[in-house]
Amino acid sequence: MIRQLFAEALGTALLLISVIGSGIMAVNLADGNVALALLANAIATGCMLYVIITTLGPISGAHFNPAVSLAFFLRGDLPASLLLAYPVAQVIGGVLGVWACHAMFDLPILQWSTTMHRTGGAQWFSEGIATFGLLFVIFGGIRSRPEVVPTLVALYITGAYWFTASTSFANPAVTIARGFSDTFAGINPGHIPMFILAQIVAVAVAHPILKGLFQTRRASEQRITPARSPTGSWRPPR
């Protein structure tokens, strides 16, 4: 269990390093071009997601996201003890990742975001869509081709930076951690609760829909096509 929690904390820290660090670097180099900065931010985040899911997935399941952990719990694939422990590890790891970025770029370690545009009904709805889409990609990938889930998640988040109004946080731990950085990727702490609420509501909506859509195959069908059965390679060991 300690290995699993450390993997979740480390992976979430690396994810935030990619989100915050690439945002800082992009702003420094893009000369005011926000579109170019967002593109750099999206690509760096997608690359890191592929790496950490591939390397840490066999240890912890590579959630790095309390919403994903909750979704696995609702499916019966995550014990209650880890449902409580995973989000704590993820949030701690995320905040440490933000502070590591500040140290790398010689910024004040402790700061709060003053970003004011991440609020309102459109932003909250966007977070719901972004989170639903993430769960769709994860569980759809597990159902069909578990080995490509890291690629699917990386591609989805890279694209969702652009096609969602909120730039697709889709992750309560990431949302909380980004409140600790007054940089390009930050979010005002006062706007965090509604983002998280939207993400959790999306999990509640997605669970019955995706369970029905990607239900486990019949035993006879699994025997016919064993190579395509849902192995659950992204699920943490019990």
N, C-alpha and C positions, 0 to 999 in steps of 0.2 A: 504493500500500500504506500509506503514511503517513496519507493521508486516511481510509482504512478503519479503521486502528488507532485514530486519534484519535476517529473516530465511535463506535467500540466503547467506548473509555474514557469519553468524554463521556456517552454514553447510559447506561452503567452507573452513573456518578457521579450523574446525575439520578435514576435509579431508586432509588439508596440515599438520596438526599436526600428523596425522597417517602416511603420506608419509615420511615426514622429520624425525619425531621422531623414527619411526621404522627403518629407514635407519641408523640413528646414533647409535641406540642400537644394530642393527645387526652387524655393523662394529666393535663395541666395544667387542662383544661376539663371533663373528664367527672366530676369530683368522686367518684372511686372506682368509677365504673360501668365495669367491665372490658368488658362487652359493647358499650357505646357506644364505648369507646375502640377496640376491635377493628373495629367498623363503620367508624369514621372512618379508621382505618389502611388498611382494605381498599379503601375508595372512593378515597382519595388515590392509592394504588398503582395501581389500575386505570386511573385517569385519566392518570397519568404514562405508563403503559405504552402506552396508545393514542397519546399525543403523540409519544413518542420512536421508536416503531416506524414511525409514519407519516412522520415527518420524516427519520429517519436510515436507514430501510430502503433507499432507493435508493443510498446510499453504501456501506454495509457489509453489508447484509442484516439489520441490527438483531437480532443474536443476544443480546448483553448477558448471555451465559450459556454457560459452557464445556460444559455438557451438551448444549445446542442445537448448538454448534459441532461437538462430537464426532458428534452424530447426522447433521449435514449431511456431515461427512467420510465417515462410513460409507456414505452414499448416493452418494458420488462427486461431491458438489456443493461441496466445499470443498477447496482444495489443501492439502497437508501443511504448507507453509510458514505458512499462515494458521492451521492447527490449533494450531501451537505458539505463534504470536504473539497470536492472539485472546484466549486465557485470561489471558495476562500483562497485556494492556491492560485486560481486564475487571476483574481483581482490583485493579490499581492504581487504576482509575477508581472502583471501589466503595469502597475505603478512603478515597480523597480526598473522595468524596461524604459519607461518615460524618463525617470531620473538618470539612467545611464546615458540616454540620448542628450539630455541637457549637459551632462558632464563632458561628453564627446565634443559638443559644439560650443563649449565654454559659456553656457548660459546659466543663470541662477537655477540651482537644483529645485528649490521649492518655489512654485508659482501656481497661479490659478488662471484658467482661460477666461478671456474677456470677449470671446467670439459671441456675437449676439444674433446671428441669422439662423441658428439651428433650433427653431421653435415654430409652433403653429400647426394647424391641422394637416396641411400638406406634408410637412416634414414627418409628423407622427405616422401618417398613413404610409408614407414612403418607407419608414422603418419596418412597418408591418409587412409590406410587400417584400422588402429586402430579406427579412428573416424567413418568411415563408419560402421564398425562392432558394435560400441557402439550404433549408431542410429538405426541400424537394430534390435538390441536387445530391445531397448526401444520401438520403434513403433510396432515391432512384438509382444512384450509382451502386450502392450496396446490393440492391435487388438484382441488378443486371451484370455489372462488371466491377466488383470491389477493388480490383487492382488499379483502376483508373480514378478512384475517388479523389486522390490528391490533385490530379490534373483538373478534374471537373470543378472542384472547389476553387482552385487558383484562377481558372478561367472565369468562373462565375463572378467572383469578387472583383476581379480586374474590370470586367464589363459593368458590374453593378455600380462601381464608382461613377460611371457616366450615365447610366440610364435610370438612376434613382435620384430624387431631389435632395436626399439627405447624404448622398455619397456612400450609402450602404454601410453603416456601422454594423448592424445586424448582430450585435454581441454586447451584452451588458457589461462584461469585464472590460472590454475595449472602450465602451462608452464612459465608464467611471474613470479609467486611466487617462483618457484624453482630456478629462476635466482638469487634470493636474499640469497641463501644458498650454501656455499662452503663445502657441505657434500656429502655423498654417492648419494643422489637423485638430486643433483643440475644439472643445465645446464648453460653453458656459456651464458651471456647476448647477445653476438654477434650472437648466434645460434638461439635465440628465434624467430626472425621475420619469418624465413623460416618454422619453426615448425608451427607457427600460420597460415601462408599462406596455408600450406598443410592441416591443419585442416578445414579451411574455404572452400577450394576447395572441400574437401570431403563432406561437407554439401551440396554444390551446386550440386554435382554429386548424392548424396544419395537422395535428395528431390524428384525428379521425379521418380526415381526407386522405392523407398519405398512407395511413394504415390500410384503408380500403383499396387504394390504388396500387400499392406495392405489397399486397398481402403475400405471405409465404406460399410457395407452390405446394400442390398436392404431392404426397410421397411418391406416387407413381410417376409424376412428371419429373421429379428430381432424379429418379432412377434413369429416366430416358436421357436427361441432359445434365449430368452431374457437374460438368465444367462450368455451368452457368447458374448453379444453385447459390443462394445468398450465404456466403461463408461467414459474413460478419467480421471481415478482417479489420474493420475500423472500430470494432467494439472492444472495450477494455476487458481484460481477463477477470473472472470472478474470484 
